[in-house]
Structure formats: C-alpha cells, structure tokens
Amino acid sequence: MRADDVLALAVLLAAEGFTDAVIFTSFHQSPLPTALVLRLAGIPRIAAISEDYPGSLLDLRHRSDDGVPEAERALALARAAGFGLPPGDNGRLAVRLRCLT
C-alpha cells in the first residue's frame, strides 16, 4: 500500500462524516494502524481493544481478558463504546432461515 492510497482512504472516510468508529480485530492484531487512518479522516471518537499504548489514537482503549472468544470480545467492545444490542437480542449466534415463496 502506498501513502497516496492511505490518504485517499482517509479522504473518502472524511467525506462520509462519521462520528464514531469501533475497530474490531483479532486478539493478535493491532488496531493502531487503522486508528491512524481514522484520525487522519477526522473521526472524533475511536474505540478498540489494544494491548499497546495508543497515545491519542484511541478515545476508548477497552481491555479484554485473555481466552475470551472473539465474538464475545467484539460484543464487549461494542457495549463499552456505547453500542448495545437492540431490545430482544440476547447476543447469541442465531441462524434464521428465510422461506422464499
């Protein structure tokens, strides 16, 4: 990836006017490169789970216990960022079949 590509992505994100970003990563991935692009885009509130010190890249640095399944880890981050589940959603995986008639 070139610097021009990163800046172009930041410009595209800025044009959307996002006010919040929640970065979901796997346990061993750093959210900080993505947070930097989001900062360049001017997104005012950025949340992620980070083991590394994020400086001013993250507004919410959520902590997660080791060994927590990825889905539960992501749900905990979303809740901590203020994005809870909708009423009636228990957060469990569900497969819904839609009948095509």
C-alpha positions in Angstrom: 0.0 0.0 0.0 1.3 3.4 -0.9 1.0 6.7 1.1 -1.3 8.1 -1.5 -3.7 5.1 -1.1 -3.9 5.7 2.7 -4.5 9.4 2.3 -7.2 8.7 -0.4 -8.9 6.3 2.0 -8.8 9.0 4.7 -10.4 11.5 2.4 -13.2 9.0 1.5 -13.9 8.3 5.1 -13.9 12.0 6.0 -16.4 12.7 3.2 -18.9 10.3 5.0 -18.9 12.4 8.1 -18.6 9.5 10.6 -18.7 10.5 14.2 -17.7 7.1 15.8 -15.6 4.2 14.8 -15.2 0.8 16.5 -12.3 -1.2 15.3 -12.7 -5.0 15.6 -9.5 -7.0 15.4 -8.5 -10.5 16.3 -6.6 -10.9 19.6 -3.2 -10.6 18.0 -3.9 -7.8 15.6 -3.1 -4.2 16.4 -5.9 -1.7 15.8 -3.5 1.2 15.8 -2.7 1.4 12.0 -6.5 1.6 11.3 -6.9 4.1 14.1 -4.3 6.3 12.5 -6.2 6.3 9.2 -9.4 7.1 11.0 -7.7 10.0 12.9 -6.5 11.3 9.5 -10.1 11.2 8.4 -11.1 13.4 11.3 -13.3 10.8 13.0 -13.7 12.3 16.5 -14.4 9.1 18.6 -12.5 5.8 18.0 -12.7 2.7 20.1 -10.7 -0.5 20.1 -9.1 -3.2 22.2 -5.4 -2.6 22.3 -2.5 -4.1 24.3 -0.2 -1.4 23.1 -0.3 2.1 24.4 -2.3 4.0 21.8 -1.4 7.6 22.7 -4.1 9.8 21.2 -5.2 7.4 18.5 -7.9 5.8 20.6 -10.6 7.6 22.7 -11.6 4.3 24.2 -9.0 1.7 24.9 -11.0 -1.3 26.0 -9.4 -4.2 27.9 -10.3 -7.8 27.3 -9.4 -10.9 29.3 -7.3 -13.5 27.6 -9.1 -16.5 26.3 -12.4 -14.7 25.7 -14.0 -15.9 22.4 -13.6 -13.4 19.6 -17.4 -12.9 19.3 -17.8 -12.1 23.0 -14.7 -9.9 22.9 -16.3 -7.9 20.0 -19.6 -7.6 21.7 -17.9 -6.3 24.9 -16.0 -3.7 22.9 -19.2 -2.5 21.2 -21.0 -2.3 24.5 -18.1 -0.3 26.0 -18.3 2.1 23.1 -22.0 2.7 23.7 -23.4 0.4 21.1 -25.5 -2.2 22.9 -27.6 -4.9 21.4 -31.2 -4.0 20.3 -34.1 -5.0 22.5 -34.8 -8.7 22.4 -31.4 -9.6 21.1 -29.6 -11.9 23.6 -26.3 -11.7 21.7 -26.2 -15.4 20.9 -25.5 -16.7 17.4 -28.7 -17.4 15.5 -29.3 -18.8 12.1 -32.5 -17.7 10.6 -33.9 -19.3 7.5 -36.0 -17.2 5.2 -38.6 -19.0 3.2 -38.6 -18.0 -0.5 -42.2 -18.4 -1.7 
